Amino acid sequence: MSDVKSEVEKLDGWTLEGEKISKKFKFTNYLDGIHFTEKIGIYAESVQHHPGISINYTTVTVSWTTFSKKELTEKDVSGAKACENLYRLFKQAEK
Ligand SMILES: C[C@H](O)[C@H](O)[C@H]1CNC2=NC(N)=NC(=O)C2=N1
């Protein structure tokens, strides 16, 4: 297995399917999920690497792959880690 894919195993709750990693994030209300996706968007623009995002009421599914290379790269792992950090901030704000 590539180094990148073995790094995915260390991520909390991310699943690897082919060359894509994804995770479902749960929120207590709809707008928190919307705001979360906006923060991800700001991150994505800052690094010029953009995830797939789907919003289904209070569940936000984020997926990362590098389409220019048609494979999973370090940028995708970094994106997943950025999502984890952002999600942690939302969960802290709920307390
Ligand atoms: C020029 C620019 O950096 C590229 O088109 C970027 C934009 N964002 C991207 N995002 C993702 N996920 N994969 C890419 O290959 C990619 N390419």
Backbone and ligand atoms as CSV (ligand in chain L), in Angstrom:
chain,resi,resn,atom,element,x,y,z
A,1,MET,N,N,0.849,-1.207,0.000
A,1,MET,CA,C,0.000,0.000,0.000
A,1,MET,C,C,0.883,1.254,0.000
A,2,SER,N,N,0.405,2.293,-0.688
A,2,SER,CA,C,1.201,3.530,-0.728
A,2,SER,C,C,1.240,4.185,0.648
A,3,ASP,N,N,2.233,5.039,0.851
A,3,ASP,CA,C,2.345,5.770,2.117
A,3,ASP,C,C,1.086,6.580,2.389
A,4,VAL,N,N,0.553,7.196,1.321
A,4,VAL,CA,C,-0.635,8.040,1.484
A,4,VAL,C,C,-1.800,7.208,2.002
A,5,LYS,N,N,-2.009,6.043,1.416
A,5,LYS,CA,C,-3.138,5.204,1.839
A,5,LYS,C,C,-2.961,4.666,3.251
A,6,SER,N,N,-1.734,4.398,3.636
A,6,SER,CA,C,-1.537,3.921,5.011
A,6,SER,C,C,-1.772,5.046,6.016
A,7,GLU,N,N,-1.572,6.291,5.567
A,7,GLU,CA,C,-1.875,7.442,6.448
A,7,GLU,C,C,-3.370,7.554,6.718
A,8,VAL,N,N,-4.172,7.149,5.744
A,8,VAL,CA,C,-5.632,7.232,5.886
A,8,VAL,C,C,-6.108,6.400,7.076
A,9,GLU,N,N,-5.438,5.287,7.307
A,9,GLU,CA,C,-5.823,4.412,8.427
A,9,GLU,C,C,-5.704,5.119,9.771
A,10,LYS,N,N,-4.867,6.137,9.827
A,10,LYS,CA,C,-4.681,6.871,11.088
A,10,LYS,C,C,-5.747,7.954,11.272
A,11,LEU,N,N,-6.500,8.251,10.208
A,11,LEU,CA,C,-7.535,9.283,10.303
A,11,LEU,C,C,-8.781,8.700,10.945
A,12,ASP,N,N,-9.465,9.507,11.746
A,12,ASP,CA,C,-10.636,9.039,12.470
A,12,ASP,C,C,-11.890,9.034,11.584
A,13,GLY,N,N,-12.359,7.842,11.250
A,13,GLY,CA,C,-13.659,7.727,10.575
A,13,GLY,C,C,-13.667,7.945,9.070
A,14,TRP,N,N,-12.525,8.120,8.469
A,14,TRP,CA,C,-12.460,8.303,7.012
A,14,TRP,C,C,-12.367,6.942,6.343
A,15,THR,N,N,-13.161,6.764,5.287
A,15,THR,CA,C,-13.101,5.490,4.592
A,15,THR,C,C,-12.509,5.676,3.200
A,16,LEU,N,N,-11.737,4.702,2.828
A,16,LEU,CA,C,-11.058,4.720,1.522
A,16,LEU,C,C,-11.840,3.849,0.543
A,17,GLU,N,N,-12.202,4.454,-0.581
A,17,GLU,CA,C,-12.857,3.690,-1.653
A,17,GLU,C,C,-12.115,4.010,-2.933
A,18,GLY,N,N,-11.373,3.069,-3.438
A,18,GLY,CA,C,-10.564,3.320,-4.627
A,18,GLY,C,C,-9.539,4.394,-4.336
A,19,GLU,N,N,-9.636,5.514,-5.044
A,19,GLU,CA,C,-8.684,6.626,-4.864
A,19,GLU,C,C,-9.334,7.797,-4.133
A,20,LYS,N,N,-10.418,7.505,-3.407
A,20,LYS,CA,C,-11.166,8.581,-2.741
A,20,LYS,C,C,-11.359,8.263,-1.264
A,21,ILE,N,N,-11.234,9.310,-0.425
A,21,ILE,CA,C,-11.565,9.144,0.988
A,21,ILE,C,C,-12.772,10.011,1.313
A,22,SER,N,N,-13.605,9.509,2.206
A,22,SER,CA,C,-14.775,10.307,2.575
A,22,SER,C,C,-15.173,10.056,4.026
A,23,LYS,N,N,-15.956,11.016,4.528
A,23,LYS,CA,C,-16.468,10.909,5.893
A,23,LYS,C,C,-17.771,11.693,6.005
A,24,LYS,N,N,-18.692,11.148,6.809
A,24,LYS,CA,C,-19.944,11.843,7.105
A,24,LYS,C,C,-19.786,12.586,8.431
A,25,PHE,N,N,-20.078,13.877,8.424
A,25,PHE,CA,C,-20.027,14.695,9.638
A,25,PHE,C,C,-21.450,15.042,10.058
A,26,LYS,N,N,-21.752,14.840,11.341
A,26,LYS,CA,C,-23.114,15.094,11.845
A,26,LYS,C,C,-23.157,16.398,12.642
A,27,PHE,N,N,-24.226,17.129,12.441
A,27,PHE,CA,C,-24.425,18.401,13.159
A,27,PHE,C,C,-25.765,18.388,13.870
A,28,THR,N,N,-25.894,19.254,14.878
A,28,THR,CA,C,-27.165,19.280,15.612
A,28,THR,C,C,-28.211,20.128,14.893
A,29,ASN,N,N,-27.756,21.010,14.021
A,29,ASN,CA,C,-28.742,21.748,13.220
A,29,ASN,C,C,-28.199,22.015,11.815
A,30,TYR,N,N,-29.127,22.286,10.922
A,30,TYR,CA,C,-28.836,22.417,9.489
A,30,TYR,C,C,-27.804,23.505,9.199
A,31,LEU,N,N,-27.978,24.685,9.825
A,31,LEU,CA,C,-27.092,25.810,9.507
A,31,LEU,C,C,-25.651,25.582,9.956
A,32,ASP,N,N,-25.463,24.827,11.036
A,32,ASP,CA,C,-24.082,24.501,11.443
A,32,ASP,C,C,-23.381,23.737,10.315
A,33,GLY,N,N,-24.100,22.805,9.718
A,33,GLY,CA,C,-23.528,22.036,8.596
A,33,GLY,C,C,-23.201,22.941,7.411
A,34,ILE,N,N,-24.091,23.881,7.143
A,34,ILE,CA,C,-23.876,24.839,6.048
A,34,ILE,C,C,-22.622,25.686,6.335
A,35,HIS,N,N,-22.506,26.166,7.571
A,35,HIS,CA,C,-21.346,26.990,7.930
A,35,HIS,C,C,-20.054,26.179,7.868
A,36,PHE,N,N,-20.142,24.908,8.255
A,36,PHE,CA,C,-18.985,24.007,8.167
A,36,PHE,C,C,-18.512,23.910,6.707
A,37,THR,N,N,-19.452,23.755,5.788
A,37,THR,CA,C,-19.050,23.620,4.371
A,37,THR,C,C,-18.424,24.929,3.864
A,38,GLU,N,N,-18.893,26.051,4.399
A,38,GLU,CA,C,-18.296,27.323,3.977
A,38,GLU,C,C,-16.835,27.417,4.437
A,39,LYS,N,N,-16.598,26.977,5.672
A,39,LYS,CA,C,-15.211,26.979,6.191
A,39,LYS,C,C,-14.325,26.051,5.356
A,40,ILE,N,N,-14.877,24.918,4.978
A,40,ILE,CA,C,-14.110,23.996,4.129
A,40,ILE,C,C,-13.808,24.671,2.786
A,41,GLY,N,N,-14.797,25.391,2.277
A,41,GLY,CA,C,-14.608,26.097,1.004
A,41,GLY,C,C,-13.484,27.125,1.077
A,42,ILE,N,N,-13.409,27.824,2.189
A,42,ILE,CA,C,-12.346,28.826,2.364
A,42,ILE,C,C,-10.983,28.134,2.412
A,43,TYR,N,N,-10.927,27.010,3.139
A,43,TYR,CA,C,-9.684,26.221,3.175
A,43,TYR,C,C,-9.317,25.758,1.754
A,44,ALA,N,N,-10.312,25.221,1.045
A,44,ALA,CA,C,-10.074,24.659,-0.295
A,44,ALA,C,C,-9.500,25.720,-1.236
A,45,GLU,N,N,-10.058,26.919,-1.178
A,45,GLU,CA,C,-9.558,27.994,-2.025
A,45,GLU,C,C,-8.136,28.388,-1.634
A,46,SER,N,N,-7.861,28.363,-0.328
A,46,SER,CA,C,-6.533,28.795,0.126
A,46,SER,C,C,-5.444,27.840,-0.332
A,47,VAL,N,N,-5.782,26.563,-0.468
A,47,VAL,CA,C,-4.765,25.589,-0.910
A,47,VAL,C,C,-4.980,25.145,-2.357
A,48,GLN,N,N,-6.041,25.688,-2.986
A,48,GLN,CA,C,-6.390,25.285,-4.354
A,48,GLN,C,C,-6.500,23.766,-4.498
A,49,HIS,N,N,-7.249,23.199,-3.579
A,49,HIS,CA,C,-7.558,21.772,-3.634
A,49,HIS,C,C,-8.958,21.623,-3.063
A,50,HIS,N,N,-9.856,21.031,-3.848
A,50,HIS,CA,C,-11.288,21.166,-3.565
A,50,HIS,C,C,-11.977,19.805,-3.391
A,51,PRO,N,N,-12.693,19.640,-2.307
A,51,PRO,CA,C,-13.369,18.363,-2.056
A,51,PRO,C,C,-14.757,18.307,-2.681
A,52,GLY,N,N,-15.294,17.091,-2.752
A,52,GLY,CA,C,-16.723,16.940,-3.025
A,52,GLY,C,C,-17.440,17.130,-1.704
A,53,ILE,N,N,-18.574,17.821,-1.749
A,53,ILE,CA,C,-19.346,18.049,-0.518
A,53,ILE,C,C,-20.816,17.796,-0.826
A,54,SER,N,N,-21.470,17.000,0.021
A,54,SER,CA,C,-22.929,16.923,-0.112
A,54,SER,C,C,-23.562,17.158,1.253
A,55,ILE,N,N,-24.662,17.873,1.207
A,55,ILE,CA,C,-25.360,18.221,2.446
A,55,ILE,C,C,-26.720,17.545,2.410
A,56,ASN,N,N,-26.974,16.742,3.434
A,56,ASN,CA,C,-28.266,16.091,3.533
A,56,ASN,C,C,-28.821,16.393,4.926
A,57,TYR,N,N,-29.561,17.466,5.016
A,57,TYR,CA,C,-30.064,18.018,6.286
A,57,TYR,C,C,-28.889,18.225,7.253
A,58,THR,N,N,-28.760,17.431,8.330
A,58,THR,CA,C,-27.695,17.708,9.302
A,58,THR,C,C,-26.467,16.809,9.108
A,59,THR,N,N,-26.409,16.115,7.984
A,59,THR,CA,C,-25.235,15.287,7.676
A,59,THR,C,C,-24.503,15.883,6.480
A,60,VAL,N,N,-23.225,16.165,6.685
A,60,VAL,CA,C,-22.399,16.703,5.599
A,60,VAL,C,C,-21.366,15.639,5.233
A,61,THR,N,N,-21.383,15.204,3.990
A,61,THR,CA,C,-20.410,14.211,3.535
A,61,THR,C,C,-19.332,14.921,2.721
A,62,VAL,N,N,-18.087,14.706,3.140
A,62,VAL,CA,C,-16.952,15.339,2.454
A,62,VAL,C,C,-16.093,14.239,1.847
A,63,SER,N,N,-15.693,14.418,0.590
A,63,SER,CA,C,-14.793,13.436,-0.029
A,63,SER,C,C,-13.628,14.145,-0.705
A,64,TRP,N,N,-12.505,13.494,-0.642
A,64,TRP,CA,C,-11.285,14.046,-1.224
A,64,TRP,C,C,-10.631,13.048,-2.167
A,65,THR,N,N,-10.247,13.539,-3.338
A,65,THR,CA,C,-9.390,12.794,-4.250
A,65,THR,C,C,-8.683,13.847,-5.093
A,66,THR,N,N,-7.604,13.467,-5.747
A,66,THR,CA,C,-6.907,14.447,-6.606
A,66,THR,C,C,-7.222,14.104,-8.050
A,67,PHE,N,N,-8.188,14.852,-8.632
A,67,PHE,CA,C,-8.654,14.461,-9.958
A,67,PHE,C,C,-7.614,14.663,-11.048
A,68,SER,N,N,-6.700,15.623,-10.868
A,68,SER,CA,C,-5.682,15.832,-11.917
A,68,SER,C,C,-4.742,14.624,-12.031
A,69,LYS,N,N,-4.546,13.935,-10.913
A,69,LYS,CA,C,-3.651,12.760,-10.932
A,69,LYS,C,C,-4.408,11.445,-10.946
A,70,LYS,N,N,-5.736,11.561,-10.773
A,70,LYS,CA,C,-6.581,10.362,-10.697
A,70,LYS,C,C,-6.117,9.409,-9.597
A,71,GLU,N,N,-5.613,9.999,-8.534
A,71,GLU,CA,C,-5.225,9.169,-7.393
A,71,GLU,C,C,-5.304,9.956,-6.100
A,72,LEU,N,N,-5.212,9.229,-4.996
A,72,LEU,CA,C,-5.210,9.860,-3.684
A,72,LEU,C,C,-3.809,10.402,-3.418
A,73,THR,N,N,-3.741,11.654,-2.971
A,73,THR,CA,C,-2.424,12.255,-2.716
A,73,THR,C,C,-2.365,12.832,-1.297
A,74,GLU,N,N,-1.194,13.294,-0.957
A,74,GLU,CA,C,-0.954,13.936,0.340
A,74,GLU,C,C,-1.901,15.121,0.553
A,75,LYS,N,N,-2.247,15.804,-0.552
A,75,LYS,CA,C,-3.166,16.954,-0.447
A,75,LYS,C,C,-4.530,16.519,0.084
A,76,ASP,N,N,-4.950,15.301,-0.276
A,76,ASP,CA,C,-6.244,14.796,0.183
A,76,ASP,C,C,-6.205,14.485,1.676
A,77,VAL,N,N,-5.082,13.923,2.105
A,77,VAL,CA,C,-4.922,13.637,3.539
A,77,VAL,C,C,-4.890,14.954,4.321
A,78,SER,N,N,-4.200,15.953,3.785
A,78,SER,CA,C,-4.169,17.265,4.444
A,78,SER,C,C,-5.566,17.870,4.505
A,79,GLY,N,N,-6.332,17.702,3.429
A,79,GLY,CA,C,-7.708,18.205,3.401
A,79,GLY,C,C,-8.563,17.534,4.466
A,80,ALA,N,N,-8.400,16.222,4.598
A,80,ALA,CA,C,-9.161,15.484,5.615
A,80,ALA,C,C,-8.792,15.981,7.013
A,81,LYS,N,N,-7.515,16.217,7.241
A,81,LYS,CA,C,-7.070,16.716,8.558
A,81,LYS,C,C,-7.638,18.111,8.818
A,82,ALA,N,N,-7.696,18.936,7.782
A,82,ALA,CA,C,-8.267,20.288,7.931
A,82,ALA,C,C,-9.743,20.185,8.315
A,83,CYS,N,N,-10.467,19.241,7.696
A,83,CYS,CA,C,-11.888,19.041,8.044
A,83,CYS,C,C,-12.023,18.623,9.503
A,84,GLU,N,N,-11.148,17.737,9.951
A,84,GLU,CA,C,-11.181,17.293,11.353
A,84,GLU,C,C,-11.000,18.482,12.300
A,85,ASN,N,N,-10.044,19.345,11.981
A,85,ASN,CA,C,-9.796,20.522,12.833
A,85,ASN,C,C,-10.996,21.460,12.847
A,86,LEU,N,N,-11.591,21.682,11.687
A,86,LEU,CA,C,-12.766,22.564,11.617
A,86,LEU,C,C,-13.944,21.959,12.379
A,87,TYR,N,N,-14.135,20.664,12.216
A,87,TYR,CA,C,-15.258,19.991,12.888
A,87,TYR,C,C,-15.096,20.074,14.404
A,88,ARG,N,N,-13.852,19.925,14.854
A,88,ARG,CA,C,-13.568,20.018,16.296
A,88,ARG,C,C,-13.995,21.378,16.832
A,89,LEU,N,N,-13.751,22.435,16.074
A,89,LEU,CA,C,-14.146,23.783,16.499
A,89,LEU,C,C,-15.664,23.892,16.651
A,90,PHE,N,N,-16.393,23.269,15.711
A,90,PHE,CA,C,-17.858,23.304,15.801
A,90,PHE,C,C,-18.343,22.548,17.033
A,91,LYS,N,N,-17.739,21.405,17.294
A,91,LYS,CA,C,-18.164,20.591,18.444
A,91,LYS,C,C,-17.826,21.295,19.758
A,92,GLN,N,N,-16.675,21.993,19.776
A,92,GLN,CA,C,-16.297,22.747,20.982
A,92,GLN,C,C,-17.286,23.874,21.239
A,93,ALA,N,N,-17.724,24.523,20.165
A,93,ALA,CA,C,-18.650,25.657,20.292
A,93,ALA,C,C,-20.002,25.213,20.841
A,94,GLU,N,N,-20.339,23.930,20.649
A,94,GLU,CA,C,-21.622,23.406,21.143
A,94,GLU,C,C,-21.633,23.219,22.648
A,95,LYS,N,N,-20.433,23.099,23.235
A,95,LYS,CA,C,-20.354,22.765,24.675
A,95,LYS,C,C,-20.637,23.980,25.560
L,1,LIG,C1,C,-5.004,24.550,-11.161
L,1,LIG,C2,C,-5.606,23.989,-9.906
L,1,LIG,O1,O,-4.665,23.932,-8.896
L,1,LIG,C3,C,-6.154,22.587,-10.148
L,1,LIG,O2,O,-7.142,22.604,-11.154
L,1,LIG,C4,C,-6.693,21.980,-8.896
L,1,LIG,C5,C,-7.916,22.652,-8.329
L,1,LIG,N1,N,-8.485,21.863,-7.267
L,1,LIG,C6,C,-8.350,20.527,-7.255
L,1,LIG,N2,N,-8.973,19.801,-6.340
L,1,LIG,C7,C,-8.886,18.481,-6.320
L,1,LIG,N3,N,-9.528,17.792,-5.393
L,1,LIG,N4,N,-8.135,17.828,-7.226
L,1,LIG,C8,C,-7.464,18.456,-8.179
L,1,LIG,O3,O,-6.791,17.810,-8.987
L,1,LIG,C9,C,-7.544,19.871,-8.207
L,1,LIG,N5,N,-6.887,20.590,-9.085
